[in-house]
């Protein structure tokens, strides 16, 4: 491994272990690290093919650093696209403007939400899990006087819905925190449901487990359900096979809910603690991105339209050179 890749790997080690920063900051750090690596590699190597091979390795490592973060996979892919379009200078320009572009996308998404909300008249909203994008959308709507009550599910485990409730408390509206088991009760008391998205794949929205149940409840009780994220979470078929849904520890589920140790249970018990699930697009009323409110039927084609850099991703029919190392080592199933 070259010195430039060694330094980048050290940065990725910090990104893997980070549990307080949101995806925007982590992806911006990875983008800046790839830009620095590209500059350093260009100084070390005189061969353009060798430069691409080395940067491709860095991009692959970036995608593997947080395989449950769709935007991180896009960082690796989009850095290679920039290199192909304009060389190292294009990678630098792409990285330098990353956070600004991302903020502009979120602002446009919030603007689209406010326009639609004003016409729909939804005054009370139920949200699930913790999405910084959804929190920003609700905050803007509250400031505009369009939303007067917000229900937040606890979203256990690990209960990140509490973070959303804390962000909205003091905003001038009534905020209610409810257990996941009381979702049906909450749905009856709101006008609409709004969730974030961890990934937008060709087959559906990947989000916190429980999103599918909310969608079913929305259909049953005639409550529209929307998902929201920037288009940076759109994954083409080749890219989405690098994506891995994260599961939690069994002890986290049992210990928190029953206050017992796994060793106390005994017997042949298999415990599953999934954090994420995929909900088909036709379960949603609409999908928000910075481009506006989309018909859910448009999302599969939008995902397929994401350009995949040459030599990046994974292709059906065989192992690709960039098949994630965690998949090679563990033989785990890659979710499509």
TAMOPE-V873878 format. One record per residue. RES is the residue in three letters. BURIAL is b if it has 16 or more other ideal C-beta (glycine too) atoms within 10 Angstrom, else e. Layout:
BEGIN
res=RES burial=BURIAL
res=RES burial=BURIAL
END
This chain:
BEGIN
res=UNK burial=e
res=UNK burial=b
res=UNK burial=e
res=UNK burial=b
res=UNK burial=b
res=UNK burial=e
res=UNK burial=e
res=UNK burial=b
res=UNK burial=b
res=UNK burial=e
res=UNK burial=b
res=UNK burial=b
res=UNK burial=e
res=UNK burial=e
res=UNK burial=b
res=UNK burial=e
res=UNK burial=e
res=UNK burial=e
res=UNK burial=e
res=UNK burial=e
res=UNK burial=e
res=UNK burial=e
res=UNK burial=b
res=UNK burial=b
res=UNK burial=e
res=UNK burial=b
res=UNK burial=b
res=UNK burial=b
res=UNK burial=b
res=UNK burial=b
res=UNK burial=b
res=UNK burial=b
res=UNK burial=b
res=UNK burial=b
res=UNK burial=b
res=UNK burial=b
res=UNK burial=b
res=UNK burial=b
res=UNK burial=e
res=UNK burial=b
res=UNK burial=b
res=UNK burial=b
res=UNK burial=e
res=UNK burial=e
res=UNK burial=b
res=UNK burial=e
res=UNK burial=e
res=UNK burial=e
res=UNK burial=e
res=UNK burial=e
res=UNK burial=b
res=UNK burial=b
res=UNK burial=e
res=UNK burial=b
res=UNK burial=b
res=UNK burial=b
res=UNK burial=b
res=UNK burial=b
res=UNK burial=b
res=UNK burial=b
res=UNK burial=b
res=UNK burial=b
res=UNK burial=b
res=UNK burial=b
res=UNK burial=b
res=UNK burial=b
res=UNK burial=b
res=UNK burial=b
res=UNK burial=b
res=UNK burial=b
res=UNK burial=b
res=UNK burial=b
res=UNK burial=b
res=UNK burial=b
res=UNK burial=b
res=UNK burial=b
res=UNK burial=b
res=UNK burial=b
res=UNK burial=b
res=UNK burial=b
res=UNK burial=b
res=UNK burial=b
res=UNK burial=b
res=UNK burial=e
res=UNK burial=e
res=UNK burial=e
res=UNK burial=e
res=UNK burial=b
res=UNK burial=e
res=UNK burial=b
res=UNK burial=b
res=UNK burial=b
res=UNK burial=e
res=UNK burial=b
res=UNK burial=b
res=UNK burial=e
res=UNK burial=e
res=UNK burial=b
res=UNK burial=e
res=UNK burial=e
res=UNK burial=e
res=UNK burial=b
res=UNK burial=e
res=UNK burial=e
res=UNK burial=b
res=UNK burial=b
res=UNK burial=e
res=UNK burial=e
res=UNK burial=b
res=UNK burial=b
res=UNK burial=e
res=UNK burial=b
res=UNK burial=b
res=UNK burial=b
res=UNK burial=e
res=UNK burial=e
res=UNK burial=b
res=UNK burial=e
res=UNK burial=e
res=UNK burial=b
res=UNK burial=e
res=UNK burial=b
res=UNK burial=b
res=UNK burial=b
res=UNK burial=b
res=UNK burial=b
res=UNK burial=b
res=UNK burial=b
res=UNK burial=b
res=UNK burial=b
res=UNK burial=b
res=UNK burial=e
res=UNK burial=b
res=UNK burial=b
res=UNK burial=b
res=UNK burial=b
res=UNK burial=b
res=UNK burial=b
res=UNK burial=b
res=UNK burial=b
res=UNK burial=b
res=UNK burial=b
res=UNK burial=e
res=UNK burial=e
res=UNK burial=e
res=UNK burial=b
res=UNK burial=b
res=UNK burial=e
res=UNK burial=b
res=UNK burial=b
res=UNK burial=b
res=UNK burial=b
res=UNK burial=b
res=UNK burial=b
res=UNK burial=b
res=UNK burial=b
res=UNK burial=b
res=UNK burial=e
res=UNK burial=b
res=UNK burial=b
res=UNK burial=b
res=UNK burial=b
res=UNK burial=b
res=UNK burial=b
res=UNK burial=b
res=UNK burial=e
res=UNK burial=b
res=UNK burial=b
res=UNK burial=e
res=UNK burial=e
res=UNK burial=e
res=UNK burial=e
res=UNK burial=b
res=UNK burial=e
res=UNK burial=b
res=UNK burial=b
res=UNK burial=b
res=UNK burial=b
res=UNK burial=e
res=UNK burial=b
res=UNK burial=e
res=UNK burial=e
res=UNK burial=b
res=UNK burial=e
res=UNK burial=e
res=UNK burial=b
res=UNK burial=b
res=UNK burial=e
res=UNK burial=e
res=UNK burial=b
res=UNK burial=b
res=UNK burial=b
res=UNK burial=b
res=UNK burial=b
res=UNK burial=b
res=UNK burial=b
res=UNK burial=b
res=UNK burial=b
res=UNK burial=b
res=UNK burial=b
res=UNK burial=b
res=UNK burial=b
res=UNK burial=b
res=UNK burial=b
res=UNK burial=b
res=UNK burial=b
res=UNK burial=b
res=UNK burial=b
res=UNK burial=b
res=UNK burial=b
res=UNK burial=b
res=UNK burial=b
res=UNK burial=b
res=UNK burial=b
res=UNK burial=b
res=UNK burial=b
res=UNK burial=b
res=UNK burial=b
res=UNK burial=e
res=UNK burial=e
res=UNK burial=e
res=UNK burial=e
res=UNK burial=b
res=UNK burial=e
res=UNK burial=b
res=UNK burial=b
res=UNK burial=b
res=UNK burial=b
res=UNK burial=b
res=UNK burial=b
res=UNK burial=b
res=UNK burial=b
res=UNK burial=b
res=UNK burial=b
res=UNK burial=b
res=UNK burial=b
res=UNK burial=b
res=UNK burial=b
res=UNK burial=b
res=UNK burial=b
res=UNK burial=b
res=UNK burial=b
res=UNK burial=b
res=UNK burial=b
res=UNK burial=b
res=UNK burial=e
res=UNK burial=e
res=UNK burial=b
res=UNK burial=e
res=UNK burial=e
res=UNK burial=e
res=UNK burial=e
res=UNK burial=b
res=UNK burial=b
res=UNK burial=e
res=UNK burial=e
res=UNK burial=e
res=UNK burial=e
res=UNK burial=e
res=UNK burial=e
res=UNK burial=e
res=UNK burial=e
res=UNK burial=e
res=UNK burial=e
res=UNK burial=e
res=UNK burial=e
res=UNK burial=e
res=UNK burial=e
res=UNK burial=e
res=UNK burial=e
res=UNK burial=e
res=UNK burial=e
res=UNK burial=b
res=UNK burial=e
res=UNK burial=b
res=UNK burial=b
res=UNK burial=b
res=UNK burial=b
res=UNK burial=b
res=UNK burial=e
res=UNK burial=b
res=UNK burial=e
res=UNK burial=b
res=UNK burial=b
res=UNK burial=b
res=UNK burial=b
res=UNK burial=b
res=UNK burial=b
res=UNK burial=b
res=UNK burial=b
res=UNK burial=e
res=UNK burial=e
res=UNK burial=b
res=UNK burial=b
res=UNK burial=e
res=UNK burial=b
res=UNK burial=e
res=UNK burial=e
res=UNK burial=b
res=UNK burial=b
res=UNK burial=e
res=UNK burial=b
res=UNK burial=b
res=UNK burial=e
res=UNK burial=e
res=UNK burial=b
res=UNK burial=e
res=UNK burial=b
res=UNK burial=b
res=UNK burial=e
res=UNK burial=e
res=UNK burial=b
res=UNK burial=b
res=UNK burial=b
res=UNK burial=e
res=UNK burial=e
res=UNK burial=e
res=UNK burial=e
res=UNK burial=e
res=UNK burial=b
res=UNK burial=e
res=UNK burial=b
res=UNK burial=b
res=UNK burial=b
res=UNK burial=e
res=UNK burial=e
res=UNK burial=b
res=UNK burial=e
res=UNK burial=e
res=UNK burial=e
res=UNK burial=e
res=UNK burial=e
res=UNK burial=e
res=UNK burial=b
res=UNK burial=b
res=UNK burial=e
END
